[in-house]
Amino acid sequence: MDNMSELNEDEMQLWNMWKGSFKRIFGRVVKEMSEHTGLSEGDFGVLDRLVQFGEGKLRQQELADSMDWDKSRLSHHLTRMEKRGLVLRKPLDTDRGVQIIITSAGSSALEAALPIVSKAIRKHFLDQLTDEDIKSITTLAERTKTP
C-alpha cells in the first residue's frame, strides 16, 4: 500500500476530533430543538426545506434530493409527519409526481423551532469561535465545496 494513502496517528486523531466535534455540536442543537418542540431532525429538515426552497411546497423527489435521502426513507418519514398534521401529500395532475405541502400546523411548528435552533447554534457553536476560527472554517468550507 502506498504510504501517502495511509494516515498517521496525528492525522487520524485530527480526523476523529473533527468528526466528534461536529457530532457533539449537531447533537446538542437537535436535542434542544426536540426537547422544546417535539420535532425530530428529519421533521425540521423537511419543514425548513419546504419553506426555504419551495415557498411551502415541493415535489417529493426534489425534497428527497435536497435532503440526500432515498425515496423510501422520505416516504416513511412523510407518512409519520402527515399523521401528525405537519404536511400533506397531493398527487400532481400533470405527471406521476407527488407534491408535499406544509400545513398551518407545520408552519407553526417550524416558526416555533427556528428561534430555538438559532439560539442552540449560537450557544453550542458560534459563541465558541474566535474571529480566527471563523476565517479558518469559512476558508475550509469554500475550498471543499466541490469534490
C-alpha positions as CSV (number, residue, x, y, z in Angstrom):
1,M,0.0,0.0,0.0
2,D,1.2,3.5,-0.8
3,N,2.4,5.3,2.3
4,M,0.8,8.6,1.1
5,S,-2.6,6.9,1.4
6,E,-2.2,5.8,5.0
7,L,-3.0,8.2,7.8
8,N,-0.5,8.6,10.6
9,E,-1.6,8.7,14.2
10,D,-1.8,12.5,14.3
11,E,-3.8,12.7,11.1
12,M,-6.3,10.0,12.3
13,Q,-6.6,11.9,15.6
14,L,-7.4,15.1,13.8
15,W,-10.0,13.4,11.7
16,N,-11.7,11.8,14.7
17,M,-11.6,15.1,16.6
18,W,-13.2,16.9,13.6
19,K,-16.0,14.3,13.3
20,G,-16.6,14.1,17.0
21,S,-16.8,17.8,17.4
22,F,-19.4,18.1,14.6
23,K,-21.4,15.2,16.0
24,R,-21.5,16.7,19.5
25,I,-22.4,20.2,18.4
26,F,-25.1,18.9,16.0
27,G,-26.4,16.5,18.6
28,R,-26.8,19.3,21.1
29,V,-28.6,21.5,18.7
30,V,-31.0,18.7,17.7
31,K,-31.6,17.7,21.3
32,E,-32.5,21.2,22.4
33,M,-34.9,21.6,19.4
34,S,-36.5,18.2,20.0
35,E,-36.9,18.8,23.7
36,H,-38.6,22.2,23.2
37,T,-40.7,21.5,20.1
38,G,-41.1,17.7,19.7
39,L,-39.7,18.0,16.2
40,S,-37.0,15.5,15.1
41,E,-34.1,16.4,12.9
42,G,-35.9,15.0,9.9
43,D,-39.1,16.9,10.7
44,F,-37.2,20.1,10.9
45,G,-35.3,19.3,7.7
46,V,-38.5,18.7,5.7
47,L,-40.4,21.7,7.0
48,D,-37.4,24.0,6.6
49,R,-36.8,22.9,3.0
50,L,-40.4,23.2,2.1
51,V,-40.3,26.9,3.1
52,Q,-36.8,27.7,2.0
53,F,-36.7,26.0,-1.4
54,G,-40.4,25.8,-2.3
55,E,-42.3,28.5,-0.6
56,G,-44.3,25.9,1.3
57,K,-44.4,23.1,-1.3
58,L,-42.0,20.8,-3.2
59,R,-42.2,17.7,-5.4
60,Q,-41.4,14.7,-3.2
61,Q,-38.3,13.9,-5.4
62,E,-36.9,17.4,-5.1
63,L,-37.3,17.2,-1.3
64,A,-35.6,13.8,-1.2
65,D,-32.7,15.1,-3.3
66,S,-32.3,18.2,-1.2
67,M,-32.1,16.1,2.0
68,D,-29.9,13.4,0.4
69,W,-32.5,10.8,1.4
70,D,-33.7,7.9,-0.7
71,K,-37.4,7.9,-1.7
72,S,-38.3,5.1,0.7
73,R,-36.9,6.8,3.7
74,L,-38.5,10.1,2.9
75,S,-41.9,8.4,2.1
76,H,-41.9,6.7,5.5
77,H,-41.0,9.9,7.3
78,L,-43.7,11.9,5.4
79,T,-46.3,9.3,6.4
80,R,-45.4,10.0,10.1
81,M,-45.4,13.7,9.5
82,E,-48.8,13.6,7.7
83,K,-50.4,11.7,10.6
84,R,-49.2,14.4,12.9
85,G,-50.7,17.1,10.6
86,L,-47.4,18.8,9.6
87,V,-47.6,18.1,5.9
88,L,-50.0,17.0,3.1
89,R,-49.2,14.9,0.1
90,K,-51.0,15.7,-3.1
91,P,-50.6,13.7,-6.4
92,L,-49.7,16.0,-9.2
93,D,-52.2,16.0,-12.1
94,T,-49.6,16.6,-14.8
95,D,-47.4,13.5,-14.1
96,R,-46.9,10.8,-11.6
97,G,-45.1,13.0,-9.1
98,V,-46.3,13.9,-5.6
99,Q,-46.3,17.4,-4.1
100,I,-45.5,17.8,-0.4
101,I,-47.3,20.8,1.1
102,I,-46.6,22.3,4.6
103,T,-49.8,22.7,6.6
104,S,-50.6,25.6,9.0
105,A,-49.6,23.3,11.9
106,G,-46.3,22.5,10.1
107,S,-45.7,26.2,9.6
108,S,-46.4,26.9,13.3
109,A,-44.1,24.1,14.3
110,L,-41.3,25.5,12.1
111,E,-41.8,29.1,13.4
112,A,-41.6,27.8,17.0
113,A,-38.4,25.8,16.2
114,L,-36.4,28.4,14.3
115,P,-35.5,30.7,17.3
116,I,-34.7,27.6,19.4
117,V,-32.4,26.2,16.7
118,S,-30.8,29.6,16.2
119,K,-30.2,30.0,20.0
120,A,-28.7,26.5,20.2
121,I,-26.4,27.0,17.2
122,R,-25.2,30.2,18.8
123,K,-24.7,28.6,22.2
124,H,-23.1,25.4,21.1
125,F,-21.2,26.6,18.0
126,L,-20.9,30.3,17.2
127,D,-20.2,31.5,20.8
128,Q,-17.3,29.0,20.9
129,L,-15.5,30.5,17.9
130,T,-12.9,33.2,17.7
131,D,-12.6,35.5,14.7
132,E,-9.7,33.4,13.5
133,D,-11.8,30.2,13.9
134,I,-14.5,31.8,11.7
135,K,-12.0,32.7,9.0
136,S,-10.5,29.2,9.1
137,I,-13.8,27.4,8.9
138,T,-15.0,29.7,6.1
139,T,-11.8,29.1,4.1
140,L,-12.1,25.3,4.6
141,A,-15.8,25.3,3.6
142,E,-15.1,27.3,0.5
143,R,-12.2,25.0,-0.5
144,T,-14.2,21.8,0.0
145,K,-17.5,22.9,-1.7
146,T,-16.9,20.7,-4.7
147,P,-15.5,17.2,-4.9
